[in-house]
């Protein structure tokens, strides 16, 4: 029975391609003269509110696979790629810190754009305030 099934299956398989015309020739890729050299990276900016998180999540896994350490200069952002460096600038006084995105958040408040580690919040002077209006400047490459 098994031999008959194999023979019947083999009879249904196509033997070769029935097309006889040749494939069309592709034109070679061309270069434009619009941009010379390497393209310059773009710096992006966002304005919104920053919060911070600390000891309660220390040691927990971050979304990038690492462990959260509140003493490091890290942050959570909803969409920026992990490893992105961001300058966080307070709108009210111009104080700034540089953090690396290692996690996702903040959640539940659409006007909040970044969650800072405790250390980043301390250096920015926002520990007692909890929430502060900031401008994020996405850096084009690691500092």
Secondary structure, DSSP 8 states (H G I E B T S, - for coil): -HHHHHHHHHHHS--S----S-----------SS--SS-----EEEEEEEEEE-GGGTT-B-TTSSB--TTSSEEE-SSS-TT-EEEEEETTT--EEEEEEEE----S-TTEEEEEEHHHHHHHT-TTT--EEEEEEE-SS--
